Amino acid sequence: MKKDYLSRLNLNPFLTNFFTTLVVLCMTAFAVQAQVDATVVVTAPASVAGDYDARQSSEPGLAMEVSGPVVLAIDTTATNPTACGSVTVDLTGAIALIDRGTCSFVEKVANAAAAGAVAALVCNNEVALPNKAILMGTAGATIPAVMISYNDCQTIRAEIDNGLTITLSPTARDFVAGEVCDQAIEISAGVHTVTADAFDSGYGAVFGGAGNAIWYSYTPSVNSLVTVTSCDLTMEDTRVIIMGGDCETAPTDGFINFNDDCGDTNLASEVSFLATAGTRYFIYWDDRWSDAGFDFEIIEGELPEIIGTFTVDMTNETVSPDGVSMVWAFSDATDLADVNVVALSDNGDGTWSGTVALTSFDTIGYAFMNGMLDPANIEVVPDECGLPSGFGFNIRPLIANIDVDFELDPVCFGTCQSFCPSDVISCTDADVIFCDEFEGGTGNWVLEGAWGLTTAQSFSPDNSLTDSPGGNYAANQNISATMANGLDLSTYLDATLAFRAIYDIEGGNFDYCFVEVSTNGGSTWIEVARFLGEGNLSPWIQYIYSLGGFVGNDDVRVRFRFFSDGGFEVDGIYIDDVIVTASTEDNS
């Protein structure tokens, strides 16, 4: 999918993507929990009769109520009811009570069903989180199963020999205020108290390692740097997570920041984030480390002053004796008198840089200028990455939604590209030894996984090669498009690889497209480039890499290897016009 250019001008999403993955790594197993979705109704004996919270398994689910006596699912492998082997008791018409652990949930439920059980009641074994039940994966199961917490199970199973009878109901109880996202408690700036009761029951936890949580909802009236802190307010070990979006997306795409260590004891929590006026945020505390009560405070602070560094690549320009400058103005500029001029410094490598003092949330437009202040000297910013300034020229827009100093990547003067391209290499060049514009199929390549041709994007009509022809790429991929035949560079002194590409790949060092070269038929590979991050889906850029280090070999192959983790997936990469040139002159 093609992204709106303006969506990439907000600096904060880059940090959001980074921290979203960081939280997966730092908070043990990230897992969105489906909340309480069933009830175990104990009908006998009277001493334990009542309703108990439960979690349904993934398959087949409770289509209706299931009732029966409860029988321990003792099997051939253990004295406790693990149901990891053949069950040795008759479970015909009964609901099997099974302990979690030792083998998979699929095996447990299947063995109970084979012994005649009509359903399974699984007891959680997490003593450290005694009020927690989890979602069980039971793909292919033929009978429904639910899990209850360790504490509830101990209460119920104590009466296993006294006519214990239950009903599994697909109807769950109503959630209390703050227990889940949908019932988040609205609060404002100030000090608030989390009671121990908030963590004593419930299934609001959506992050690994926690059983219970309390959710708050906070909507600032002004843009501000908001701090949520329990530092100096408690000695308890707390964990806080800030999320945006709605209750469906908050635990994943809405993640903003988290913290579970601050203060002298390194136990309390403090996190700051830029908050937009009128935007709803979720403040989530859970019992990852403690289920005791504590106080916390929301502080609305002043927006920080930040310094932005802007750089332009003038490699393809004749720089004026008057140097290079940047013109910029805030979004509410109405007159040329509102436009500022910043003289840029020569970095000595063809690029020029300068700084601008801003405040978080400032929205500005800017353009680079070659020479003295004159509209004729201002770069012509393409429509693909520019907006009309109102003064007769396009500007590059920027939203400084960030609370720290930043440096923008260089941009080529008068283009949308991050670097100034050298001479373009084409298939008609005299020294081309390989060229594939992907108009004759994929016979030049060995394709793994989803790699294939598409007409959705191309530089030269009508096809390009992509890792995901059907749309966004899949999670957990490691797939390659490899040259089917090696190139003989044994008689050359220099060689070059060129190709066109556009891409949108998850940033933060999590998903990549590697460009790799082999000189031994694919036994080993050497990385020459990697692509990651939002990149660009317009315009197409020609990327050029030296293959000089591989000349002298008679079986040189190039491959594009796409790798994705289990998290965020987007559009991927499109590749066109793959060209290899070779020369008997050493141009290195």
Secondary structure, DSSP 8 states (H G I E B T S, - for coil): ----GGGGTBSHHHHHHHHHHHHHHHSSS--------EEEEEEESGGG-EEEEEEE-SSS--SS-EEEEEEE--BTTBSS----S-B-S--TT-EEEEES-SS-HHHHHHHHHHTT-SEEEEE---TTSTT-------TT-SS-EEEE-HHHHHHHHTTTTTT-EEEEES------TTSSGGG-EEE-SEEEEE-HHHHHS-----STT-S-EEEEEE--SS-EEEEEE-TTT-SS--EEEEE-S-TTTTTTTTEEEEE--BTTTT-B-EEEEEE-TT--EEEEEE-SS----EEEEEEEE---EEEEEEEEE-TTS---TT-EEEEEEETT--SGGG-EEEE-EE-SSSEEEEEEEEETT-EEEEEEEESSS-GGGB----TTT-EE-SSSSEEEEEE---SS-EE---EETTSSSSS---S---TTSTTEEEEE-SSS-STTEEE-TT-EEESSS-SSSS-EEES-TTSS--SS-EEEEEESS-B--TT-SEEEEEEEEEEE--TTTTSEEEEEEESSTTSS-EEEEEE-SS-EEEEEEEEEEE-GGGTT-S-BEEEEEEE--SS----EEEEEEEEEEEESS---
